[in-house]
Each structure stands twice: as C-alpha cells, then as structure tokens.
Amino acid sequence: MKETNLLSDLNLPPIRQLGIVVKSIDRSLPYYSNILNIKPWYRAEIETSEIYYKDKQIELELDLAVGYSGALQFELIEVGEGDRNIYTDLIEKQGEGLHHIGFVVSDIDKGIDALQKCGFQPLQHGSLKTKGKAITRFAYFDSIERCGYIIELIQTTLFGFNVGQSRFLMKLGKLLGDIDTIDISK
C-alpha cells in the first residue's frame, strides 16, 4: 500500500468531524460560532463513560459541544477533572486547537482492525453513554507522522441501531431530552 493512497485504501468514509480542544467551551463558543458560522451548538448529557488511554483505563470528565457547517460536525472538547489523556497532551504541547479528524463508521471493530493492520496504534478509545441511552464508541489513532493528524473512528448506536452523528440526530436528541441547545447569547 502506497502512503499517498493510504486513507483511500483503508476505505474510510468521508470526514464527518473536526475535533478542537479548548480550555473553556463557554468562552470559545462565540469565537467558533462567528468564524465557522455555526448556530446552534448542542451538548449531550453524558451519563457514563469508559475510557482507555494507552490501554490503561482512566477517569476523565469531559464537556463536549458540537455544531455543524454543512455535513461537517465541529466538536469542541473541554477537559474537566481526570487523568492524563490525549486532550491534555495537546494542551501541554501546543495549547488549544485542532486535535483530530473523525470518520463516522458503521462497524468500529472492523475499522480498528483495518487501521491496526496498516500499523496505526490506538492512543485512546472508549465509550460514552448519554442520558437517552445513545452509546458512542470511539478510537483515536497515532497517525500524526504518516498523515499529519490524529484519526478518530466514531460509531454511535441507539438501542443497537447505528444512528451516525447527523444534525437530524441532534434535533431528535433535543426533542427526547438527551441533548441541550447551548445559548451563546449570554
């Protein structure tokens, strides 16, 4: 497999997410809303999480906000309390900024296997369960040297069905009380 065709050879779907690590979501939202022309932003109610950093289970409190520009989701990530993780690694090395590109997949286990067969090692992986019982599994891979950025695979299910991470899903989650819209006018 040639490096120049690596991502296409992996048969990854189109990029659906850009992840940005911030020190404060509340302070960052007005800035990103203006430069990305995103309204509204959504925040899921994370009920439980199970996260592994370099294969060691960690405790981590996260605040996540997502918004959309076309089909592309922008995710703002704020770390609260917890153990060392890939987000604090970025903050320590370069400060706030672009962290990863995300691919929403229908079979994360198959995607993980494919990336590992190409020599990519997982950095952090786990699952987040929301109040409304959506489960998002994710896996970040050490792909900076070969691709220039961290790759994330993402799979979200609700009652065992793949539901992706579309704007429609956020609106549905809001109707069901699982997701809040963030008011940036305050």
Beta strands, then each sheet from edge to edge (+ up, - down):
strand 1: 17-22
strand 2: 41-44
strand 3: 46-53
strand 4: 56-58
strand 5: 60-69
strand 6: 72-82
strand 7: 97-104
strand 8: 121-130
strand 9: 134-142
strand 10: 150-158
strand 11: 161-162
strand 12: 179-182
sheet 1: 4+ 3- 8+ 9- 10+ 7+ 1- 6- 5+
sheet 2: 2+ 12-
sheet 3: 4+ 3- 8+ 9- 10+ 11-
end
